[in-house]
């Protein structure tokens, strides 16, 4: 029963995200610039939070620090130039409210219809494909996991899929260059 409920929530999140992308496509024009930002380990320094105790997942997410320099380059500069900013994160649907509040509280330009949560890193690809049709999309995402264990793994299957999408992918190396740190375990 629990697995069926989880799957139903994932499907609901996917349907909501699909509608959100449709709304972005209706409110932008071909040729417009769209910046898609992942959150964890891309704009937020998430991995150290796994090494500390928290009362809840919500409080852990609310406590995340913004990674240095990434906001200015990946968010502030494109927003000042009029780019549409979208957040596409591998998080659960029930984490959407804390995600939205965190973005607002940390000075990101954010609208409720532009915060998309999906159940996996791979689930991001169909939304990116759809957004990239006729738009200039830049996608920022480290596409990695395991920082807290010291054994970083990359979602190479997702990175390979992105090669077939007409967008500019800014990944791990770009984020490390901006932050000045490897995001690895100290």
N, C-alpha and C positions, 0 to 999 in steps of 0.2 A: 504494500500500500504506500509506504514512504517513497519508494522509487517512482511509483506512478505519479504521486503528487509533485515530486521534484521535477519530473519530466514535463508535467502540465505547466508548472511555473516557468520552466525554460522555454517552452513553446509560446507561452504568453509574452515573455520578455522578447522573444524573437519577433513576434507579430507587432508588438509595440515599436521595436526598433525599425522594422520594415516601414511602418507608417511614418515614423519620424524622418527616415531617409526620403520618403516620398514627399513629405512636407518641405524638406530642404530643397529638393529638386524643383518643386513648384515655386519656391520663393527665391531661387537663384536663376541665373541665365547661363546658357552655354558660354564657355570661356571664363566664367567667374572662377576666382581662387577660393579653394576650400582647404582648410588645414584640419586634419583629423589627429587628435591627440589621445594616446593611451594615458592612463594615470599611473598605475603602480610601476615603479622603477623607470618611468619615463619623465613625468613631471613631479612625481612624489617619491620621496626616499622611503620606499615601503619595506624593503627587506629587513632593516634593523628592528622593525617593530615585531617581527616574529621571534626575536630573542628576548623580549620583555613580556612579563605577564600583564594582561588586561582583563578587566571585568567582563568585556564582551567584544565581539568582532566590531561592533559599531564604534566602541570607544577606541579600539586600535586604529580603525580607519580615520576617525576624527583627529587622531594625534599625529598623523603623518606630517613630515616637514616637506616643503617644496625644495626640489633639487636646485642647487645654485646655477644661475645663468640660463637654464633651460626655458624658464618662463619668458625672459626677455627676448630670446631668439625665436623660440617655437610658437609663442603665443602673442606677446606684446607687439612685436614688430609687424607680423602679418595682420593682426587686428587693427593696428593703426593705419595700415594700407587698405583696409576695407574687406579683408578676407573673411569668409564665413568660418567660424570656429566650431568644431564638433568634437565631443569627447566620446570615445568608443572604448569601453573597458570590459575586461573579462571579470565581471562581478555578478553577484546574484541580484535578482530583482529587488529583494527586500533591502539591499544595500544602496539602492538608488537615492533615497532621501539624504543619507549621511554623505554620499558622494556629491550631491548637488550643493549641500551646505558647505562642505569642505572647499569646493571650487569657489563659491561665492566668498567665503571667509578668507581665502588666500588671494583675492584680487583678480581672479580669472573672469573674463567676460563669459557669461554663461546664461543660457536660457533653458527652461525646463525641456523644451522640445529638442534640444541639441545635446542631451546627455543620454547616451545609449549604453545599455548593459547587455552583455551576451554571455552565454554559458561556457565559452572556451575561446582560446586564441584563434583556432581555425574558423570559428563561427564569424569572425570579423570579415573574412574575405568576401563573401557575397555582398555585404553592405558596401565595402570599398569598391568592388567592381561596379556596382550600381551608381555610386557617387561619381566615379571616374569617367563615366560616359559623358563626354563633352565638357567636363569641368577640369580645371587644373588643380589636382589634388596632391597635397603633400601629407604623408602619413608618418607620424612620429611614434615609434613603439620599439622598445628594447627587445621584445619577443624572446625573453629568457625567463628562466625560473631556477630555483634552487640556491639563490644567493645566501640564504640563511644557513645552509649546510656547508657552504664553501665549495660546492660542486655545481657550478653554473652549467645549465643545459640550455641550448637554444631550440626554439621551435623551428627547426630547419625545414620541416614540411610546409609550414605556413610561409616562411621566407621564400621558399621555392615557388609556392603558388603566387606570391606577390610579383614575381618576375613576369607573370603573364597579365598583369593589370597595368593599365596606362596611368601610372602615378609616380611621384617621387617618394621613395622610401628612405627615411632617415632613421637609422637604427642604433644598435648598441655602440658602434664606434663613434657616431656623431654625438651621442649622449655623453659618453666618457670624455670626449674632447671638450665639450661644453662645461661639464661639471668639474673636470680636473681630477676626478677620482674614478677608479675602476668599478665601483659599486660592488666590489668583492668584499668578502668578510675581512675585517681588520684584525 
